[in-house]
Amino acid sequence: MSAPAPAFNEEQYAKLLAQFKPRPIHTPEDCEKLTALLMELDDRENPTPEEQELAAVLTILIEKFEEQNYPLPEVPPHEALQAILEDRGLRHKDIAPVIGNKGLTSEILKGHKAISKTQAKKLAAFLHVQSTLYCSLKMRHKRIGHFSLNGECHEAEETVQEVLSQRSGKRRGA
């Protein structure tokens, strides 16, 4: 049996807030400073509940700044799926049983057929990402560690952006 999680200490949290003074981010330099702080918190082996809460606040501030200042292009769901498969070394035959059959899987990966909500849920469970990854049109970038509000989805979104960037670079360099 594991030890119970330590109780949240409001006084300790207030001290952390007073020490680091998190506030809305207005410049890339401010964003870099808060990102460095978040990474420092992320590197701690056993962060306190108060440090975890501070990390959650920093994540929200960083995400809001990045969404406002670094908008990403729309990514079709089939391209998001292709990028995740590529990153994980999977092929279309690996997800065919999840989708239903190889023909439908090929049509989805080519963008000829849409990913249904049911298929998105099955893919999400199989690939350990949120089903909304395949339904939404915008991806976010620069997700940071396990302090993200939903780490798995954010890591998957980052993977999608990295793979798509690599593909673009290959096309230009070819």
C-alpha positions in Angstrom: 0.0 0.0 0.0 1.4 3.4 -1.0 1.6 6.4 1.4 -1.2 8.9 1.1 -0.5 12.0 -1.0 0.7 14.9 1.1 -2.0 17.5 1.8 -2.0 20.8 -0.1 -0.5 23.6 2.0 -2.0 27.0 1.1 0.7 28.8 3.1 3.5 27.0 1.2 1.7 27.7 -2.1 1.4 31.4 -1.3 5.1 31.5 -0.6 5.8 29.9 -4.0 3.5 32.5 -5.7 5.3 35.3 -3.9 8.7 33.9 -4.8 8.0 33.4 -8.5 5.2 36.0 -9.1 3.5 34.3 -12.1 1.5 36.7 -14.2 0.2 37.0 -17.8 3.0 36.7 -20.4 3.5 39.6 -22.7 6.9 39.0 -24.4 8.8 36.0 -25.7 11.4 36.7 -23.1 8.8 36.4 -20.3 7.6 33.1 -21.9 11.2 31.8 -21.9 11.6 32.6 -18.3 8.4 30.9 -17.2 9.2 27.9 -19.5 12.6 27.5 -17.8 10.9 27.6 -14.4 8.3 25.0 -15.6 11.1 22.8 -16.9 12.9 23.1 -13.6 9.7 22.0 -11.8 9.2 19.2 -14.3 12.7 17.9 -13.6 12.1 17.5 -9.9 11.8 13.8 -8.9 9.0 14.3 -6.3 7.4 17.7 -6.7 5.2 18.8 -3.8 1.5 19.4 -4.4 2.2 23.1 -4.2 4.9 22.9 -6.9 2.5 20.8 -9.1 -0.1 23.5 -8.7 2.4 26.2 -9.6 3.4 24.1 -12.7 -0.3 23.9 -13.7 -0.6 27.7 -13.5 2.6 28.2 -15.5 1.4 25.7 -18.1 -1.8 27.7 -18.6 0.0 31.0 -18.9 2.5 29.5 -21.4 -0.2 27.8 -23.5 -2.2 31.0 -23.7 0.7 33.1 -24.8 1.8 30.5 -27.4 -1.8 30.1 -28.8 -2.1 33.9 -29.2 1.4 34.5 -30.6 2.3 31.3 -32.5 -0.8 30.1 -34.2 -0.3 26.8 -36.0 -1.7 25.8 -39.4 -4.7 23.6 -39.5 -3.9 19.9 -39.6 -6.4 17.5 -41.1 -7.2 14.5 -38.8 -5.9 12.0 -41.3 -2.5 13.8 -41.4 -2.5 13.8 -37.6 -3.1 10.0 -37.6 -0.4 9.5 -40.2 2.1 11.5 -38.2 1.4 9.5 -35.0 1.7 6.2 -36.9 5.0 7.3 -38.4 6.4 8.5 -35.1 5.6 5.2 -33.4 6.8 3.1 -36.3 3.4 1.7 -37.0 1.9 1.0 -40.4 -1.7 1.0 -41.7 -2.0 -2.7 -41.2 -1.4 -2.2 -37.4 -4.5 -0.1 -37.0 -6.7 -1.9 -39.6 -8.3 -4.1 -36.8 -9.1 -1.0 -34.8 -10.7 0.8 -37.8 -12.5 -2.3 -39.1 -10.6 -3.3 -42.3 -7.6 -2.5 -44.4 -9.6 -0.9 -47.2 -11.3 1.6 -44.9 -8.0 2.3 -43.1 -6.4 3.1 -46.4 -9.2 5.5 -47.4 -9.0 7.2 -44.0 -5.2 7.6 -44.2 -5.5 9.0 -47.8 -8.1 11.6 -46.5 -10.8 10.1 -48.8 -12.9 9.1 -45.8 -13.5 10.9 -42.5 -12.6 9.4 -39.1 -15.9 8.7 -37.4 -16.4 9.5 -33.7 -16.5 5.7 -32.9 -13.2 5.2 -34.9 -11.6 8.2 -33.2 -12.4 6.7 -29.8 -11.0 3.3 -30.7 -7.9 4.9 -32.2 -7.5 7.0 -29.1 -7.6 4.0 -26.8 -5.2 2.0 -29.1 -2.7 4.8 -29.5 -3.2 6.3 -26.0 -4.2 9.8 -27.1 -7.4 11.9 -26.8 -10.0 11.1 -29.5 -10.4 14.8 -30.1 -6.9 14.7 -31.7 -8.5 13.2 -34.8 -11.6 15.4 -34.7 -10.2 18.9 -34.1 -8.6 20.8 -36.9 -6.0 22.8 -34.9 -3.0 21.4 -33.1 -1.0 23.2 -30.4 2.7 23.2 -30.2 5.5 23.1 -27.6 3.8 21.1 -25.0 5.9 20.6 -21.9 6.3 17.4 -19.9 3.9 15.7 -17.6 2.7 19.0 -16.1 0.6 19.6 -19.1 -3.1 19.5 -18.4 -3.4 16.3 -20.4 0.1 15.1 -21.1 -0.6 12.3 -23.5 -2.7 14.4 -25.9 -0.2 17.3 -25.8 2.7 14.9 -26.4 0.8 13.5 -29.4 0.1 17.0 -30.7 3.8 17.8 -30.4 4.6 14.6 -32.3 2.2 15.5 -35.1 3.8 19.0 -35.5 7.3 17.6 -35.4 6.6 14.9 -38.0 4.7 17.3 -40.3 7.6 19.8 -40.0 10.1 17.1 -40.9 8.0 16.2 -44.0 7.9 19.8 -45.1 11.7 20.1 -44.7 12.2 16.9 -46.8 10.0 18.3 -49.6 11.8 21.6 -49.7 15.2 20.0 -49.6 14.4 17.4 -52.3 
